[in-house]
Amino acid sequence: MNAQTDTASGPLKVLVSGYLGKMGSEVVRAVSAAPDLELVGGFDPACKQPQVLIEGEQLAPAFTDLTLALESTQPQVMVDFTIPTAAAQNIETALQAGVDCVVGTTGIKAETLEALAGAAPGTTTLFVAPNFTTGAVLMMAMSKLAAKFFDDAEIIEFHHNNKKDAPSGTALATARLIAEERSAQGLVSSAPGSETELPQMQGARGAELLNSGVHLHSVRSNGFVASQEVIFGSSGQTLTIRHDSFDRSSYMPGVLLAIRSVGALSGLVVGLEELMSL
C-alpha cells in the first residue's frame, strides 16, 4: 500500500489539474464537499486568479505552473481532466513527484500510458478510466456478456460539441471488449462495411475497430452531455443497451471512488470496473 493512503494525519490531499474546465469544476465541487478529502490546489494554464473560485468562494490556491503547484501543495493524488496533448506531460510531472494520478482525459495512446506508469517511482499509481459513471461501466460489462450471443454489433455515441476526440474513449473501450469476446468465441460478423458506402459518402458505416466488424458512430450536438447505445443483432432480434449521462455530476461518485482507492494500487490500472468488483 502506498504511503499516500495513510490518512491518520488528516484528509487525503487532492490537486485538480484542469480545474477551470467543466469536468474539472465538478471535481473541485465534489472533492470540496467530501469530508475525507481536502482540495489543496488547482492547476490550469488559463487561470488568472490566485485562488480556485466556485460560485465566488475561495477554496484553494490556484497555479499556472504544475511543478510549482505540486511543490507548494504536496498533494497525495492529482486528478486530471484536460486534453490529450497536455495530459501526458501533466501525468509525467505528477508521477515523477511521487503523486498518484486519477485520469479522466481520453485520447491518450495506450503505449504512452504504459510508458508513463513504467517510469514512475516506487508504487506510484496511474489510474485511468474511459468513463467514470458507474452506469457506463455496467453498460460495458453487459455488452461483453451479450457479445457472444449476437452476430452483429454497432455502437452509437452522443456527446456535446466541445468533446475533443471521436470516437469517445468509452466507445473504443466497449468496442474492444466486444471484439475480444467475439474473437474468443470464434464469431465473425456478417454486417457490411465501408464497401457498401456510396461514392462521396465515405464514413456512412462509421469507423470499424481493427476489422472486427464492430462499427462506431459519433454524434456531436450541444443537446447532449454523454450517451451511448450498443445495438446487437441476430436473426429475428435486436438488443439495445443504452446509458445516458444528463449531468457531469454523474461522474463524481466514480471519481471519488478512484481518488480514495488509488493509493492501495500500483502501476497502471485502467477502468473503473477494477474498483467495482464486477
N, C-alpha and C positions, 0 to 999 in steps of 0.2 A: 504494500500500500504506500502511495506517495506521501511524503511529508506534508503535502498541501492539504491532506484530508484531516489533519489534526485541528479541530475547531474548539478545543478546550479553552483556548485563549480568546475566543470570540467568534463572530460570524465569518463565513467564508468570504474572502475579499475578491471582488469581481471588477474587471475593467471591460468596458464595452467599446469595441472598435467599430467605427461607422455609426456612432450614436445619433447622428443627425438624420440618418435615413429612416424610412417608415418602419422597417423591421427593427432597426437599432433603437428607435424611440420606444417601441413596445417592450424591448428587452430592458431598457432603463426603467420603465414603469414597473415591470414585473419583478426585477431584482430589488428595486427600492421598497416594494411592498412586502417582500419576503423577510420574515423575522430572523431567519438563519443565514441570510446573505447580506453583504454590505457592498454597495456601489462605491468604489473608491476613486473612480475616474472614468472619463470618456475621451476617446481619441477619434478625431476626424480632421483631415487636412483642411476642410472648408470651415471649421469653426472660427468664429470671430469674438466669442465671449470667453472669459476665463473660467466660467462655471457651466456645468451641464444644467440646462434650464428646461423644465417641463411645466407648462402652464404657469410660467413665471417663478416657479420655486427653484431655488438653487440647491442642487442635490449633491454635486461633487465637482472637483476640479476638472477642467477641460484642457485638452492638449492638441496641438497640430503636429507634434513630433512623437512617434510611438516609443522610441528609445527613452526619451525624457519621461514619458508617461509611465513606463514600466519602472524606471529607476525611482520616480517620485512617489508612486502609489504602492509599489510592492504587492501586486495582486497575486492571488493563487490561481485564478482562472481568467483567461481572456475569451470573450465571446466576439466572434467576427461575423457580421453581416454586411459585406461591402460588395465589391465587384471582383471577378476573377483576376483581372490584371493587377490589382492591388493586394488581394488577399494572400497570395503566396508569400510575398515579402513580409506582410504583417505576421503571418504564421511563423515564418522562419525566425523573425526577430524575437517573438514571444517564446518560442520553444527553446531557442538558444539561451534565453534568460532563465530557463527552468520553469516557465509558466505553462500550465496545461491549457489547451485550446479547445473550445467548442465552436465549431464552424458550421454556419448555415449557408455560406456563399456557395453557389453551384457553378458548374462550368470549369472547375479546376481539373486537369487531367489526373487520372489515377496514378500514373507514374510520378507525377510531381508530388502528390500527397505521400506516396511511399518513400520518396527521397527525403522529403522534409521530416517525416517521422523517423526514418532510419538514421538521420544525422542528429537527432535530438539527444541531449544528455540524459543519462540515467533512465528513470522510469517515467519521464515526462510524456504526457499523452496528447495525441492529436485525435480528437473525436469529431467526425464529420457525418452529417445526416442530410440526404437529399430533401427530406421533408420532416419537420418536427411535429406535425399533427399526428396524434395517436390514431385518428380515423384513417389517414393516408397509409400508415404502416399496416393497419388491419386490411385495407383495400389491397395492398401489395401481397400480403400473406394469402388472402383469399384468391387472388389472381394466380398465384403459384399453384394453389390447390386445384383450381379449375383448369389450368393449362393442359393437364394430362387427359382431360375428358373431351376436349373440343378440337376440331380440325383447324379452325382459323381464329386469329386474334387481331384486333385493331385497337389502338389507343388514341383517344382524342383528349388533348389537354387544353384548358382555357385559362388565360392569365391576362392581367392588365397590360396596357401598352408600354409601361416602363420596365417590364422584365427584360433583362439583358441577354438571355440565352433562349434558344429554341432548337430542339425541344427542351422541356424542363428537365431538371435533374431527376425529379420523381418519375416522369415518363420513361426516361432512359433506364432507371433502376428497375421499374416494372417490366419493361421490355426484356431486359437481361434475365430477370427471374423466369419469365415465361419461356424465353428461348432456351435457357438451360434445362428447364423441366421438360420441355418438348423434346430436346435433344436426348435427354436421358431415357425418355420413353420411346425413342425412335420415330417420333411423329414428324410428318412433313406436310406443310400447309399447301392446299391446292388453290389458294386465293391468287388471282392475277396480280402482277406487279406493274412496274413502270412501262412494260411493253404494251400495255393497253392504253396508255395515255395518248390523247390526240395531239397532233402537231401543234406546237406553240402553247401547249397546256402541260408542260412538264411540271411535275410536283403534285398533280392531281391525286395520285395514290399515296402521297405523303413520303416520308423518309422510311426506308427499310433498314432495320438493325442487322447489319452483317449477314445479309442473305438468309435471315432466319424466317422470313415470311411474316414477321410481326411489323406492321406498319404504324407509324406515328404521325399524328396530325396536330399542329399547333395553331390555336385560335388566339388572337390578341385583340382585346377590346377593353376599353375602360369600364365596361359594365361588370367585369369580373375581378375577384381577388385571386382565387386559385381553385380550380375544379379539374377533375379528371374522370373520364369514362373509359372502362376497359370492356370491349364488346367481344364476346366469344361466340362462335357459330359452328354448328354441325348440322347434319341433315335434319330438317324439320324443326330446329330450335335455335334460339339465341339466349345468351345470358349476359346481362349488363351489370357491371359493378361500378358504382359511382360514389365519389367523395367530393364534397363541397366545403370550402372554407369561405365564410362570409365576412370574416373579420380577422385581422392579423393577431388578435388576442388568442385565436385558436392554436397558435403555435407555441404559446408561452408555457403550458404545462410540460411539453416535451423539452423545451429549452431549459427550464428549471430542473427537470429530472437529469438532464445531461450535466449541468453545472454541478449538481450535488453528487453525481456518480463518477465523474471523470477522474477524480483523484485516486480511486481504487483500481483504475485501469492502467495500461501501459502500451506504448507503441501506437500504431494506427488502428483505430476502431471505427467502422463505418456502419451507420444505420441505427435508428432509434430502437429497432427490434432487438438489438443486442442488449438493451436495458429493460425490455418489456417481458422477457421470459415467454416468448411466443413458441 
